[in-house]
Amino acid sequence: MLVRFSIQNFRSFNEQTSISMVANGRLNQLMGHTMDHTMDLCDIRDMRLLRGAFVFGANASGKSNLIRAVNFARKLILDGSTQGARLDQYYRQRNGKQGNGIERPGMFQFDFIINGSVYIYGFTFSYMDGTIGKEWLYQRQRERLNRIIFLRNEHGVITKLRMIGRPKTRFEVYARDVQFQPRNLLLSTLAQKSGDDVFQVFSEVYNWFDNLIVIFPDSMPTMSTMPALSAPALPVPPFASHEADLRREFSELLSYFDPGIAAIYSQGVGELLDLSDESAGIQRLFNLVQLLSVNTENRVAFIDELDRSMHPNLTLEFVKLFYDLSANKRLQMIATTHESGLLDFNLLRRDEIWFAERKEEGSTLYSLDSFKVRFDKHIEKDYLLGRYGAAPLFTRSPSLPTMISHNPDDL
């Protein structure tokens, strides 16, 4: 489960900014939208996590860049290296110019939970040559102190893991080797090694990133590992499953959202599903409904433009159904959206609503919870009026009336 994600110097994001899935413990609204230690979530009893977070904002505010940042960092971790990555297209630019963004490192940090423990993993790298500047993996302790699993910088690698004999020697060798391979991530290197129990934590952390689900508007479902989702994370899609119950459940969910769909049939596994004759909304549903129907226990899904090509009522109903069907699951959804109908305290908690706003210095993320809005407020109306920021504001230039009054025949 995700606790927090932080980024710095990536596309429109300049200074460090974060999105947090930690619930406000003082809010008693929609408690079913949260998870706590009673679900074997975490050994820190006072930690309660949100199941969902929804990011609103004007066009070009940085919402999609948040999802791109997750996908970019995930790909680097799984590849194990910045070698071959097109780094020149990701650093923070100013007014379309290079500026000093290429000279500053990019930074990504994920705080997450595995087997009841909170881990903090992150790294910095150079956009100029791809070298890893710093890399760290901590485990948070009950007393809120961080145990150093490893910390890497220009001086070398240190660890507080208790190792003797062969495991200690192996770790020292890999830590020394990575200093001569400055583009490689130590986590990815250690995760590929096996044979010693002490190395299991690296595989578990690596697999957490492998299991992330990232869905973009142009993602297309396939019959096998769904690479177009930017994550080979979902198992064989339910419409291609050999299990009749799973296929029936998927068909029923699709029919629920679109009564025109009677059933789904497939002829095999491992091929793209041809949806070219279907509307963009139906194609979108094929991606999203799978989150509700397949075994997505202990998964985190990032979705860009949740409402793309979908009727507002369909988007709202999907979100409602997500919470209903994930009530007994450890499943999270972080989505960007323009659907202002979701801005309703009967649908979402105050701490689940986030905004992305882009100013001259770059994009930033902030939560509606920071405004301490009363539960009887009509937040959709206030948001559209710009009271929380992150909404487009229009100023007509003096020449615009003249442009509007032109006779089209004169052009």
C-alpha positions in Angstrom: 0.0 0.0 0.0 1.2 3.5 -0.8 1.7 5.9 2.1 3.3 8.9 0.2 4.9 9.7 -3.1 7.2 12.7 -3.5 8.8 14.2 -6.6 11.2 17.0 -7.5 12.4 18.4 -10.8 10.3 16.3 -13.1 8.6 18.0 -16.1 6.3 20.7 -14.6 7.3 19.9 -11.0 10.2 22.0 -9.8 10.4 22.0 -6.0 9.7 18.9 -4.0 6.0 18.1 -3.6 4.1 15.1 -2.4 0.7 13.3 -2.4 -0.1 11.5 0.8 -2.5 8.6 1.4 -2.4 9.0 5.2 -5.9 9.7 6.4 -6.7 12.6 8.7 -7.4 10.9 12.0 -9.8 13.6 13.1 -12.2 13.0 10.2 -15.0 10.5 10.9 -16.6 10.9 7.5 -16.8 7.8 5.2 -14.6 5.6 7.4 -15.1 2.8 4.9 -12.8 4.7 2.6 -9.8 4.0 5.0 -7.7 1.1 6.1 -6.0 0.5 9.4 -4.2 -2.1 11.5 -7.3 -4.3 11.8 -6.7 -5.3 8.2 -3.2 -6.4 9.0 -2.1 -3.3 7.2 0.7 -2.1 9.4 2.3 -2.7 12.7 2.0 1.1 13.5 -1.4 1.2 15.2 -2.1 4.9 14.7 -1.6 4.8 10.9 -4.8 4.8 8.8 -4.5 4.9 5.0 -6.9 6.2 2.4 -8.2 3.8 -0.3 -8.5 6.6 -2.9 -7.1 10.0 -3.9 -8.5 12.2 -6.7 -6.4 15.0 -8.2 -8.2 17.9 -9.8 -6.8 20.8 -11.7 -6.8 23.0 -14.8 -5.4 21.7 -18.1 -1.6 21.8 -18.0 -1.6 22.0 -14.2 0.6 18.9 -13.8 -2.0 16.2 -13.0 -0.8 13.9 -15.8 2.8 14.6 -14.9 2.2 13.1 -11.5 1.2 9.8 -13.1 4.0 10.1 -15.6 6.4 10.5 -12.7 5.2 7.3 -11.0 5.5 5.4 -14.3 8.9 6.9 -15.1 10.4 6.0 -11.7 8.8 2.6 -11.8 10.3 1.8 -15.2 13.8 2.9 -14.1 13.5 0.7 -11.0 12.4 -2.4 -13.0 15.0 -1.8 -15.7 17.6 -1.3 -13.0 19.4 1.5 -14.8 19.0 4.9 -16.4 20.9 3.6 -19.4 18.8 4.1 -22.6 16.2 6.3 -20.9 15.3 9.6 -22.7 16.2 11.8 -19.8 16.3 15.0 -21.8 12.5 15.1 -22.1 11.7 14.9 -18.4 13.6 17.6 -16.5 11.8 20.8 -15.4 11.9 23.4 -18.1 10.9 27.1 -17.8 8.9 28.8 -20.6 9.9 26.0 -22.9 13.6 26.6 -22.3 16.2 24.4 -20.8 17.1 26.8 -17.9 18.9 25.2 -15.0 16.5 22.2 -14.8 19.0 19.9 -16.6 21.7 20.8 -14.1 19.5 19.9 -11.0 18.9 16.2 -10.1 15.5 14.6 -10.4 14.2 13.0 -7.2 11.6 10.3 -6.6 10.6 8.8 -3.2 8.0 6.2 -2.4 6.8 5.5 1.2 4.8 2.2 1.2 3.8 -0.8 3.2 4.9 -4.4 2.7 4.0 -7.2 5.1 3.0 -4.7 7.8 6.2 -2.7 7.7 6.7 0.8 6.3 9.5 1.3 3.8 10.9 4.4 2.3 12.7 4.1 -1.0 14.0 6.8 -3.2 16.8 8.0 -5.5 18.2 11.1 -7.2 19.8 11.1 -10.6 21.4 13.5 -13.1 19.6 14.5 -16.2 22.9 15.3 -17.8 24.5 11.8 -17.7 22.0 9.6 -15.9 24.3 8.9 -12.9 22.6 8.0 -9.6 23.5 10.7 -7.1 21.8 9.2 -4.0 19.7 6.1 -3.3 18.2 5.0 0.0 16.0 2.3 1.5 14.8 2.8 5.1 12.4 0.8 7.3 10.3 2.9 9.6 10.3 1.7 13.2 7.5 1.9 15.8 9.3 4.8 17.6 9.2 6.7 14.2 12.9 6.3 13.7 14.2 5.0 10.4 16.4 1.9 10.2 18.9 2.2 7.4 18.6 -0.8 5.1 21.1 0.9 2.8 22.1 4.5 2.0 24.2 5.2 -1.1 25.9 8.4 -2.0 29.1 9.5 -3.7 31.2 8.2 -0.8 29.8 4.6 -1.0 27.1 2.5 0.6 26.3 2.0 4.3 23.8 -0.4 5.8 22.5 -1.3 9.3 21.4 -4.8 8.2 22.8 -7.4 10.5 24.9 -9.6 8.3 27.8 -11.9 8.9 29.8 -14.3 6.8 28.7 -14.9 3.2 25.7 -12.5 3.1 27.9 -9.7 4.4 30.6 -10.4 1.8 28.0 -10.6 -1.0 26.4 -7.3 0.0 29.8 -5.6 0.1 30.7 -6.9 -3.3 27.5 -5.7 -4.9 27.7 -2.3 -3.1 31.3 -1.9 -4.4 30.4 -2.9 -7.9 27.5 -0.4 -8.2 30.0 2.4 -7.5 31.6 1.5 -10.8 28.2 1.3 -12.6 26.9 4.8 -11.6 23.8 4.5 -13.8 22.6 1.3 -12.1 20.2 1.2 -9.1 21.5 -0.8 -6.1 18.0 -2.0 -5.2 17.4 -3.5 -8.6 20.9 -5.2 -8.5 20.2 -6.7 -5.0 16.7 -7.8 -5.9 18.1 -10.1 -8.7 20.3 -11.9 -6.2 19.0 -14.8 -4.2 20.3 -17.5 -1.8 20.3 -15.5 1.4 17.3 -14.7 3.5 18.7 -11.2 4.3 18.3 -10.3 0.6 14.6 -11.1 0.6 13.7 -7.5 1.6 15.2 -6.3 -1.7 13.1 -8.7 -3.8 9.9 -7.7 -1.8 10.5 -4.0 -2.4 11.3 -4.6 -6.1 8.1 -6.7 -6.5 6.1 -3.9 -4.9 7.0 -1.7 -7.8 6.5 -4.5 -10.3 2.9 -4.8 -9.0 2.0 -1.2 -9.5 -0.8 -0.6 -12.0 -0.5 2.5 -14.2 -3.3 3.3 -16.7 -3.2 6.1 -19.2 -6.0 7.3 -21.5 -4.5 5.5 -24.4 -3.9 2.2 -22.6 -5.5 -0.8 -24.4 -6.3 -4.1 -22.8 -4.6 -7.2 -24.1 -5.2 -10.9 -23.6 -2.2 -11.6 -21.5 0.0 -9.3 -19.4 -1.4 -6.0 -20.6 1.9 -4.2 -21.4 0.0 -1.2 -22.8 -1.0 -0.4 -19.2 2.6 0.4 -18.6 2.5 -2.4 -16.0 2.6 -6.1 -16.6 0.8 -6.2 -13.2 -2.6 -7.5 -13.8 -3.0 -11.3 -14.4 -4.7 -12.7 -17.4 -7.7 -10.4 -18.0 -11.0 -11.8 -16.8 -12.5 -11.7 -20.3 -9.8 -14.2 -21.3 -9.8 -16.3 -18.2 -10.4 -20.0 -18.3 -12.6 -19.5 -15.1 -16.2 -19.2 -16.1 -17.1 -17.4 -12.9 -14.5 -14.7 -13.5 -15.6 -14.2 -17.1 -19.2 -14.0 -16.0 -18.4 -11.5 -13.2 -16.5 -9.3 -15.7 -19.4 -9.4 -18.2 -21.9 -8.5 -15.5 -19.8 -5.5 -14.4 -19.6 -4.3 -18.0 -23.3 -4.8 -18.5 -24.0 -2.9 -15.3 -22.2 0.2 -16.8 -23.5 -0.4 -20.3 -26.7 -2.5 -20.7 -25.9 -2.8 -24.4 -23.1 -5.3 -23.6 -24.6 -8.7 -23.1 -21.5 -10.9 -22.8 -17.8 -11.0 -23.6 -16.2 -13.8 -25.6 -12.5 -14.5 -26.3 -10.8 -17.0 -28.4 -7.4 -17.2 -26.7 -4.8 -15.8 -24.4 -1.8 -13.7 -25.5 -3.4 -11.5 -28.2 -4.7 -7.9 -28.3 -8.4 -7.6 -27.9 -9.7 -5.8 -30.9 -12.0 -3.0 -29.6 -11.6 -0.7 -32.6 -15.3 -0.9 -33.4 -16.2 0.1 -29.8 -16.5 3.7 -28.6 -13.7 5.3 -26.6 -15.8 5.1 -23.5 -16.3 1.3 -23.9 -12.5 0.9 -24.5 -11.9 2.9 -21.3 -14.3 0.7 -19.3 -12.4 -2.4 -20.4 -9.4 -1.1 -18.6 -11.1 0.3 -15.5 -13.6 -2.5 -14.8 -10.7 -5.0 -14.5 -9.6 -3.2 -11.3 -13.0 -4.2 -9.8 -13.2 -7.8 -11.1 -9.7 -9.4 -11.0 -7.7 -10.3 -8.0 -6.2 -6.9 -7.1 -5.6 -7.6 -3.5 -2.7 -5.5 -2.1 -2.3 -3.4 -5.3 -2.0 0.3 -6.0 -3.5 1.7 -9.2 -2.6 5.0 -10.7 -5.0 6.3 -13.4 -4.6 9.3 -15.6 -7.8 11.1 -16.6 -10.3 8.7 -14.9 -13.2 10.4 -16.6 -11.8 10.4 -20.2 -14.5 9.6 -22.7 -17.0 8.6 -20.0 -20.4 10.1 -19.1 -20.2 12.0 -15.7 -22.8 9.6 -14.2 -20.7 6.6 -15.3 -17.6 8.1 -13.6 -19.4 8.7 -10.4 -20.9 5.2 -10.3 -17.5 3.7 -11.0 -16.0 5.5 -8.0 -18.9 4.4 -5.8 -18.5 0.8 -7.0 -14.8 0.9 -6.4 -15.4 1.7 -2.7 -18.1 -0.9 -2.4 -16.1 -3.7 -4.0 -12.8 -2.8 -2.3 -14.3 -2.6 1.2 -12.5 -5.9 2.3 -9.5 -5.5 0.1 -6.2 -3.7 0.4 -6.5 -1.8 -2.8 -5.8 1.8 -3.6 -6.7 4.1 -6.5 -5.0 7.4 -7.2 -6.6 9.1 -10.2 -6.5 12.5 -12.0 -9.8 13.8 -13.2 -11.8 16.8 -14.4 -15.1 15.4 -13.2 -16.2 18.1 -10.7 -19.2 16.0 -9.8 -16.9 14.0 -7.6 -16.5 17.1 -5.4 -19.2 16.0 -3.0 -18.7 15.1 0.6 -21.3 12.3 0.2 -18.8 10.7 -2.2 -15.4 11.6 -1.0 -13.6 12.6 2.2 -11.9 15.9 2.5 -8.5 14.3 2.7 -9.1 12.3 -0.5 -9.5 15.4 -2.6 -6.2 16.9 -4.0 -5.4 19.7 -6.4 -2.6 20.3 -8.8 -1.8 23.9 -9.6 0.8 25.3 -11.9 2.4 28.7 -11.3 5.5 30.4 -12.7 7.8 28.4 -10.4 6.2 25.1 -11.3 3.4 22.6 -10.3 2.5 21.8 -6.8 0.1 19.4 -5.1 -2.1 20.2 -2.1 -5.1 18.7 -0.4 -8.6 20.2 0.3 -8.0 19.0 3.8 -5.6 22.0 4.3 -8.6 24.4 3.8 -10.6 22.8 6.8 -13.8 23.1 4.8 -17.1 22.4 6.6 -19.0 19.3 5.6 -22.1 21.2 4.6 -20.2 23.2 2.0 -20.9 22.8 -1.7 -17.4 22.3 -2.7 -18.0 21.7 -6.4 -19.4 25.2 -6.8 -16.6 26.8 -4.8 -14.0 24.9 -6.7 -15.4 26.0 -10.1 -15.4 29.6 -8.7 -11.7 29.2 -8.1 -11.8 29.4 -4.3 -9.4 26.5 -3.8 -7.2 27.4 -6.8 -6.3 24.8 -9.4 -9.1 26.0 -11.7 -8.8 27.8 -15.0 -9.4 31.5 -14.9 -10.2 33.5 -18.0 -9.2 37.1 -18.8 -10.3 38.5 -22.1 -7.8 40.8 -23.8 -9.0 44.2 -25.2 -8.7 42.9 -28.7 -11.0 39.9 -28.2 -14.3 41.8 -28.7 -13.0 43.0 -32.1 -12.0 39.5 -33.1 -15.5 38.2 -32.1 -17.3 40.9 -34.1 -15.5 40.1 -37.3 -17.7 38.9 -40.1 -16.5 35.4 -41.1 -17.0 36.3 -44.7 -14.4 39.0 -44.4 -11.7 36.5 -43.3 
